[in-house]
Amino acid sequence: MNTTITRNQVANKTPRKWFLERISRFKPIVFFKKRLLLTIFTGLFILSTLLGLWNVKKFSLYNLDGSLLDEKISQLVTDYLENNVKGENFFFVYSGKLSENLIRNISYVKQANISKILPNRINIVLEVYEPRIVSLTEGEKCSLLSIEGILLEELCVDSESKNACCKEESKKSNYIFFESNEVNMSDIEMGKKSLLLMDSFSKIVYIIESFGPKVLEIYIKDGVLDILDENSRIYRFALSEDILVQLSRLFVTLGKVRQDTIQYSIIDVRFERPVLKN
């Protein structure tokens, strides 16, 4: 077999082979060849990021108890997400931070549990404050509160008669009407505001309603707390004394009232022996 290589063959083939051989030994090429799968994955990831595949596009909102979210709350949350989260990179949206931001920026949100679903969906389960009280405080400032006293929103902002408007709002929505110039709003954690002492008042409301009557109005004047039920009966407390001690007296008294079917118009628990008036 003739194995003689002509000068033309050397001239035509050697440079090309030499060039390919040098390219194949080029360090970046060697690196990528050894890590071909990683290189392909990285390239696809960069391309998908540039195309916006990982940008957050969809949100799902759920109530913690399984019920439908109130339309107003759902809209508030959706607006916040559309303005602050939509379009952000999925991997740069941190669940804990988003949860905190929802609580801080939306007064109705008590807790928010966030879960992320590839490639661009975020599921949000909310625990919300339920509106229950319309309060008239701080020089005729009308506010919507939760039963815990958390400020949810201001009402009657443009009304010339805050008192009449506030009472109308409570009746229209069947909420408790609260009036006092002796308690104020205070700042609490996570950017919320709360009506002072309302946590104690909510316990009183719970005890009264556990015995049947629905609470309609709460008034504080000269250190005296009066709570009125739907039958216009009054439950009277002193703010200067331990509310929980007086609450225990109320619980025992209401138990006796139910057992003996006693009629009353006022239960005054400011004294060690509660006073009943008919």
C-alpha positions as CSV (number, residue, x, y, z in Angstrom):
1,M,0.0,0.0,0.0
2,N,1.4,3.4,-1.0
3,T,1.5,5.6,2.1
4,T,3.4,8.5,0.6
5,I,1.8,11.8,1.5
6,T,2.1,14.5,-1.1
7,R,3.0,18.1,-0.3
8,N,-0.4,19.3,-1.4
9,Q,-2.1,16.9,1.1
10,V,0.1,18.2,3.9
11,A,-0.7,21.7,2.9
12,N,-4.4,21.1,2.8
13,K,-5.0,19.0,5.9
14,T,-2.4,19.7,8.5
15,P,-3.4,23.4,9.3
16,R,-7.0,22.4,9.7
17,K,-6.2,19.5,12.0
18,W,-3.8,21.6,13.9
19,F,-6.4,24.3,14.4
20,L,-9.1,21.9,15.6
21,E,-6.6,20.3,17.9
22,R,-5.6,23.6,19.4
23,I,-9.2,24.6,19.9
24,S,-10.0,21.3,21.6
25,R,-7.2,22.0,24.0
26,F,-8.4,25.5,24.8
27,K,-9.1,25.6,28.6
28,P,-12.7,27.0,28.5
29,I,-13.6,24.5,25.8
30,V,-12.2,21.6,27.9
31,F,-14.0,23.0,31.0
32,F,-17.4,23.1,29.2
33,K,-17.0,19.7,27.6
34,K,-16.3,18.1,30.9
35,R,-19.4,19.8,32.4
36,L,-21.7,19.6,29.4
37,L,-25.0,19.0,31.3
38,L,-24.2,21.9,33.7
39,T,-23.4,24.1,30.8
40,I,-26.7,23.3,29.0
41,F,-28.7,23.8,32.2
42,T,-27.0,27.1,33.0
43,G,-27.6,28.3,29.4
44,L,-31.3,27.3,29.5
45,F,-31.7,29.0,32.9
46,I,-30.2,32.3,31.7
47,L,-32.3,32.2,28.5
48,S,-35.5,31.5,30.4
49,T,-34.7,34.3,32.8
50,L,-34.2,36.7,30.0
51,L,-37.5,35.6,28.5
52,G,-39.3,36.2,31.8
53,L,-40.3,32.6,32.5
54,W,-39.4,33.0,36.2
55,N,-41.1,36.3,36.7
56,V,-44.0,36.1,39.2
57,K,-47.3,36.2,37.2
58,K,-50.0,34.4,39.2
59,F,-51.3,34.7,42.8
60,S,-53.8,32.5,44.6
61,L,-55.5,33.8,47.8
62,Y,-57.1,31.7,50.5
63,N,-58.7,32.3,53.9
64,L,-57.2,30.3,56.7
65,D,-60.6,28.9,57.8
66,G,-61.4,27.8,54.2
67,S,-64.1,30.5,53.6
68,L,-63.9,33.0,50.7
69,L,-62.0,36.1,51.4
70,D,-64.0,39.3,51.8
71,E,-64.0,41.1,48.5
72,K,-62.5,44.3,49.9
73,I,-59.7,42.4,51.6
74,S,-59.0,40.4,48.5
75,Q,-58.8,43.5,46.4
76,L,-56.4,45.2,48.9
77,V,-54.1,42.2,48.9
78,T,-54.3,41.8,45.1
79,D,-53.5,45.5,44.5
80,Y,-50.4,45.2,46.8
81,L,-49.2,42.1,45.0
82,E,-49.7,43.6,41.6
83,N,-47.8,46.8,42.5
84,N,-45.0,45.2,44.5
85,V,-44.5,41.5,43.6
86,K,-45.8,40.8,40.1
87,G,-42.9,40.7,37.6
88,E,-40.3,40.0,40.3
89,N,-37.9,37.1,39.8
90,F,-39.5,34.0,41.5
91,F,-36.2,33.2,43.3
92,F,-35.8,36.6,44.7
93,V,-39.2,36.7,46.3
94,Y,-38.7,35.6,49.9
95,S,-41.7,34.1,51.7
96,G,-40.9,35.5,55.1
97,K,-40.3,39.0,53.9
98,L,-43.5,39.0,51.7
99,S,-45.5,37.7,54.7
100,E,-44.2,40.5,56.9
101,N,-44.9,43.1,54.2
102,L,-48.5,42.0,53.8
103,I,-49.0,42.3,57.6
104,R,-47.4,45.7,57.8
105,N,-49.1,47.2,54.7
106,I,-52.6,45.8,54.9
107,S,-54.4,46.5,58.2
108,Y,-56.8,43.5,57.8
109,V,-54.0,40.9,57.6
110,K,-53.2,39.2,60.9
111,Q,-51.0,36.4,59.5
112,A,-49.9,35.4,56.0
113,N,-48.5,32.0,55.0
114,I,-46.7,32.0,51.7
115,S,-45.9,29.1,49.4
116,K,-44.1,29.3,46.1
117,I,-45.0,27.0,43.1
118,L,-42.6,26.8,40.1
119,P,-42.2,28.5,37.8
120,N,-44.2,31.7,38.6
121,R,-47.1,31.2,41.0
122,I,-47.4,32.3,44.7
123,N,-50.1,30.9,47.0
124,I,-51.1,33.0,50.0
125,V,-53.2,31.7,53.0
126,L,-54.4,34.6,55.1
127,E,-55.7,34.9,58.6
128,V,-57.6,38.2,58.7
129,Y,-59.1,40.5,61.4
130,E,-62.8,40.6,61.2
131,P,-64.5,44.0,61.5
132,R,-66.8,44.1,64.5
133,I,-66.6,47.6,66.1
134,V,-67.2,51.1,64.9
135,S,-65.6,53.5,67.4
136,L,-65.9,57.2,67.9
137,T,-62.8,58.4,69.8
138,E,-60.1,61.0,69.9
139,G,-62.2,64.1,69.3
140,E,-64.9,62.5,67.0
141,K,-62.6,60.2,65.0
142,C,-64.6,57.4,63.5
143,S,-62.8,54.1,63.0
144,L,-63.5,50.5,62.0
145,L,-62.0,48.0,64.5
146,S,-61.7,44.3,64.9
147,I,-63.0,42.8,68.2
148,E,-59.4,42.8,69.4
149,G,-59.3,46.6,68.9
150,I,-57.1,46.6,65.8
151,L,-57.6,49.6,63.6
152,L,-58.8,48.4,60.2
153,E,-59.7,51.7,58.5
154,E,-61.0,55.2,59.0
155,L,-64.7,55.9,58.4
156,C,-66.8,59.0,57.8
157,V,-63.6,60.9,56.7
158,D,-65.6,63.5,54.6
159,S,-68.7,63.6,56.8
160,E,-69.6,66.9,58.5
161,S,-71.2,65.1,61.4
162,K,-68.9,62.3,62.5
163,N,-71.1,61.3,65.4
164,A,-74.2,60.7,63.3
165,C,-72.2,59.1,60.5
166,C,-70.4,56.8,62.9
167,K,-73.6,55.6,64.5
168,E,-75.2,55.0,61.1
169,E,-72.2,53.0,60.0
170,S,-72.5,50.7,63.0
171,K,-76.2,50.1,62.5
172,K,-75.9,49.6,58.7
173,S,-73.2,46.9,59.2
174,N,-74.7,45.5,62.5
175,Y,-71.4,46.3,64.3
176,I,-70.9,47.3,67.9
177,F,-70.8,51.0,68.4
178,F,-68.1,52.3,70.8
179,E,-67.8,55.8,72.1
180,S,-65.3,57.4,74.4
181,N,-62.9,60.3,74.7
182,E,-60.9,58.6,77.5
183,V,-59.1,56.0,75.5
184,N,-56.9,56.4,72.4
185,M,-55.2,54.5,69.7
186,S,-51.7,53.3,70.3
187,D,-49.0,51.9,68.0
188,I,-48.3,48.2,68.4
189,E,-46.1,45.7,66.6
190,M,-45.9,45.1,62.8
191,G,-47.1,48.6,62.0
192,K,-50.6,48.1,63.5
193,K,-52.6,50.5,65.7
194,S,-54.9,49.3,68.5
195,L,-57.5,50.9,70.8
196,L,-56.2,50.8,74.3
197,L,-57.9,48.3,76.7
198,M,-60.0,46.8,73.8
199,D,-58.5,43.4,74.4
200,S,-60.1,43.4,77.9
201,F,-63.4,44.7,76.5
202,S,-63.5,41.9,73.9
203,K,-63.4,39.3,76.8
204,I,-66.4,41.0,78.3
205,V,-68.3,40.9,75.0
206,Y,-67.4,37.2,74.6
207,I,-68.8,36.4,78.1
208,I,-72.0,38.4,77.6
209,E,-72.7,36.9,74.2
210,S,-71.9,33.4,75.4
211,F,-75.0,33.7,77.5
212,G,-77.2,34.7,74.6
213,P,-77.7,38.5,74.2
214,K,-75.8,40.3,71.4
215,V,-73.7,43.4,72.4
216,L,-74.7,46.5,70.5
217,E,-73.0,49.5,72.2
218,I,-70.0,50.3,74.5
219,Y,-69.5,53.6,76.3
220,I,-66.8,54.9,78.6
221,K,-67.3,58.1,80.6
222,D,-65.7,59.3,83.9
223,G,-63.9,55.9,84.3
224,V,-67.1,53.9,84.0
225,L,-67.6,51.3,81.3
226,D,-71.2,50.6,80.2
227,I,-71.9,47.8,77.8
228,L,-75.5,47.6,76.3
229,D,-77.0,44.5,74.8
230,E,-79.8,44.2,72.2
231,N,-82.4,44.3,75.0
232,S,-81.0,47.6,76.2
233,R,-79.6,46.0,79.4
234,I,-76.5,47.5,80.9
235,Y,-73.4,45.7,82.2
236,R,-71.3,48.2,84.3
237,F,-67.6,48.1,85.1
238,A,-65.0,50.4,86.7
239,L,-61.9,51.0,84.7
240,S,-60.0,51.8,87.9
241,E,-60.3,48.2,89.1
242,D,-59.1,44.9,87.8
243,I,-61.3,44.2,84.7
244,L,-60.6,40.4,85.0
245,V,-61.8,40.3,88.6
246,Q,-65.0,42.1,87.6
247,L,-65.4,39.8,84.6
248,S,-65.3,36.8,87.0
249,R,-68.1,38.4,89.0
250,L,-70.1,39.0,85.8
251,F,-69.7,35.3,84.7
252,V,-71.0,34.0,88.1
253,T,-73.8,36.5,88.1
254,L,-75.0,35.7,84.6
255,G,-74.9,32.0,85.5
256,K,-77.3,32.6,88.5
257,V,-79.5,34.9,86.3
258,R,-79.9,32.1,83.8
259,Q,-80.5,29.4,86.4
260,D,-83.1,31.4,88.3
261,T,-84.5,33.2,85.2
262,I,-84.0,36.6,86.9
263,Q,-85.1,39.7,85.0
264,Y,-82.7,42.7,85.1
265,S,-81.9,46.0,83.4
266,I,-78.5,46.6,85.0
267,I,-75.8,44.3,86.3
268,D,-73.2,46.4,88.2
269,V,-70.0,44.4,88.9
270,R,-68.0,47.3,90.4
271,F,-68.6,45.9,93.8
272,E,-67.6,42.7,95.5
273,R,-71.3,41.7,95.6
274,P,-72.6,42.6,92.1
275,V,-75.8,44.7,92.1
276,L,-78.7,43.8,89.9
277,K,-81.5,46.3,89.1
278,N,-84.7,45.6,87.3
